[in-house]
Amino acid sequence: MTTLTITLYGRYRNAAGTDTITLTIHNPHTIQDIITAFTTHYPAFTKDTTHMMITKNGILTSHTTPITPTDHIAIAPPVVSGG
């Protein structure tokens, strides 16, 4: 098991009631493992999974990006434009 601290923004932060959460994940390998754990804790955001903005060490990443326990991960909701 690996414990990761995740920084949250926008409505994710509002739902959690805090800027950071701790997720315990069994043998995480990619950003997708973090997304799966996050939506398990916050199932209302399952519909966002393909459009979440996720950074690893400050760089925007894809779901297949490998991770290590020392990476800084942040999750922000999708950006919506009106126009």
Residue frames relative to the residue before (quaternion, step in Angstrom):
aa qw qx qy qz dx dy dz
M 1.0000 0.0000 0.0000 0.0000 0.00 0.00 0.00
T 0.1364 -0.7721 0.6183 0.0552 3.52 -1.10 0.85
T 0.2188 -0.7620 0.5965 0.1253 3.56 -0.95 0.88
L 0.0589 -0.8008 0.5958 -0.0186 3.54 -0.77 1.12
T 0.2752 -0.7193 0.6100 0.1867 3.56 -1.09 0.72
I 0.1301 -0.8053 0.5783 0.0104 3.54 -0.73 1.16
T 0.3021 -0.7281 0.5875 0.1828 3.58 -0.94 0.93
L 0.1713 -0.8006 0.5710 0.0602 3.57 -0.91 0.97
Y 0.1353 -0.7775 0.6107 0.0647 3.54 -1.20 0.68
G 0.8326 0.2678 -0.1771 0.4514 3.53 -1.36 0.32
R 0.8405 -0.1588 0.1206 0.5038 3.54 -1.03 -0.81
Y 0.5615 0.5741 -0.4013 0.4406 3.60 1.18 -0.35
R 0.6429 0.5016 -0.3102 0.4888 3.57 1.00 -0.84
N 0.6461 0.5242 -0.3205 0.4528 3.59 0.95 -0.85
A 0.6674 0.5033 -0.3023 0.4582 3.61 0.92 -0.87
A 0.7009 0.4557 -0.2649 0.4805 3.58 0.99 -0.83
G 0.3541 -0.7500 0.4852 0.2769 3.58 1.16 -0.56
T 0.7448 0.2794 -0.1761 0.5798 3.56 1.28 0.33
D 0.5734 -0.6064 0.4356 0.3371 3.58 -1.26 0.43
T 0.7975 0.1651 -0.0772 0.5752 3.58 1.13 -0.59
I 0.1173 -0.7528 0.6420 0.0860 3.52 -1.26 0.58
T 0.3155 -0.7086 0.5931 0.2159 3.53 -1.27 0.36
L 0.0902 -0.7832 0.6146 0.0263 3.55 -0.86 1.04
T 0.1938 -0.7440 0.6267 0.1273 3.54 -0.99 0.85
I 0.0234 -0.8179 0.5701 -0.0745 3.52 -0.54 1.25
H 0.4137 -0.6967 0.5317 0.2464 3.53 -0.97 0.90
N 0.8620 -0.1650 0.0768 0.4731 3.56 -0.62 1.21
P 0.0686 0.8288 -0.5525 0.0554 3.66 0.61 1.03
H 0.1622 -0.8034 0.5694 0.0630 3.55 -1.01 0.87
T 0.8151 0.1167 -0.0223 0.5670 3.58 1.02 -0.82
I 0.6998 -0.4236 0.3674 0.4425 3.52 -1.37 0.12
Q 0.5937 0.5827 -0.3695 0.4140 3.62 1.01 -0.70
D 0.6157 0.5419 -0.3481 0.4540 3.61 1.03 -0.69
I 0.6444 0.5012 -0.3145 0.4844 3.59 1.06 -0.73
I 0.6377 0.5257 -0.3235 0.4608 3.59 0.95 -0.87
T 0.6498 0.5171 -0.3142 0.4599 3.58 0.93 -0.87
A 0.6723 0.4814 -0.2976 0.4771 3.59 0.90 -0.87
F 0.6388 0.5317 -0.3235 0.4523 3.59 0.98 -0.83
T 0.7253 0.4239 -0.2590 0.4766 3.60 0.81 -0.93
T 0.5416 0.5683 -0.4123 0.4623 3.60 1.20 -0.22
H 0.6976 0.4437 -0.2551 0.5014 3.59 1.02 -0.82
Y 0.7856 0.1710 -0.0636 0.5913 3.58 1.11 -0.73
P 0.1074 -0.8628 0.4908 0.0570 3.61 0.49 1.18
A 0.5368 0.6260 -0.4126 0.3871 3.62 1.14 -0.36
F 0.7097 0.4569 -0.2562 0.4711 3.58 1.17 -0.50
T 0.3290 0.7619 -0.4983 0.2509 3.60 1.23 0.21
K 0.6453 0.5384 -0.3247 0.4339 3.60 1.01 -0.75
D 0.6512 0.5354 -0.3082 0.4408 3.60 1.21 -0.41
T 0.4551 0.7651 -0.4189 0.1792 3.58 1.15 -0.50
T 0.7038 0.4594 -0.2995 0.4517 3.62 0.91 -0.69
H 0.7635 0.3683 -0.1925 0.4943 3.59 1.22 -0.35
M 0.3752 0.7262 -0.4967 0.2918 3.61 1.23 0.12
M 0.3068 -0.7106 0.5973 0.2101 3.54 -1.13 0.69
I 0.0107 0.8193 -0.5683 0.0753 3.56 -0.48 1.22
T 0.1156 -0.7866 0.6033 0.0626 3.53 -0.92 0.94
K 0.1736 -0.7227 0.6607 0.1056 3.49 -1.26 0.65
N 0.8328 -0.0911 0.0068 0.5460 3.54 -0.57 1.21
G 0.7416 -0.4523 0.2109 0.4482 3.56 1.00 0.92
I 0.6645 0.4667 -0.3004 0.5003 3.59 1.27 0.04
L 0.5023 -0.6549 0.4791 0.2990 3.58 -0.89 1.00
T 0.1151 -0.8282 0.5485 0.0066 3.57 -0.82 1.02
S 0.4242 -0.6459 0.5571 0.3040 3.53 -1.38 0.06
H 0.6906 -0.4887 0.3443 0.4070 3.56 -1.29 0.22
T 0.7028 0.4698 -0.2661 0.4632 3.60 1.14 -0.53
T 0.4197 0.7190 -0.4597 0.3091 3.59 1.28 0.03
P 0.4209 -0.7010 0.5098 0.2675 3.62 -0.80 0.96
I 0.1586 -0.7821 0.5965 0.0852 3.57 -1.19 0.60
T 0.1919 -0.7282 0.6404 0.1511 3.50 -1.37 0.33
P 0.6565 -0.5363 0.3459 0.4022 3.62 -1.13 0.40
T 0.6901 0.4844 -0.2871 0.4548 3.62 1.15 -0.44
D 0.4793 0.6754 -0.4410 0.3458 3.62 1.23 -0.06
H 0.3365 -0.6901 0.5976 0.2311 3.56 -1.18 0.63
I 0.0841 -0.8098 0.5806 -0.0084 3.57 -0.58 1.20
A 0.0209 -0.7751 0.6315 0.0024 3.57 -1.03 0.85
I 0.1527 -0.7815 0.6021 0.0582 3.56 -1.06 0.84
A 0.0276 -0.7742 0.6321 -0.0160 3.55 -0.92 1.04
P 0.5431 -0.6199 0.4442 0.3513 3.58 -1.10 0.60
P 0.6575 -0.4931 0.3757 0.4282 3.58 -1.25 0.32
V 0.3898 -0.6825 0.5653 0.2503 3.55 -1.16 0.67
V 0.1361 -0.7892 0.5968 0.0505 3.55 -0.86 1.00
S 0.1887 -0.7864 0.5818 0.0864 3.53 -0.89 0.96
G 0.3288 -0.7653 0.5248 0.1755 3.54 -1.00 0.78
G 0.9877 -0.0369 -0.0042 0.1518 3.39 1.14 0.20
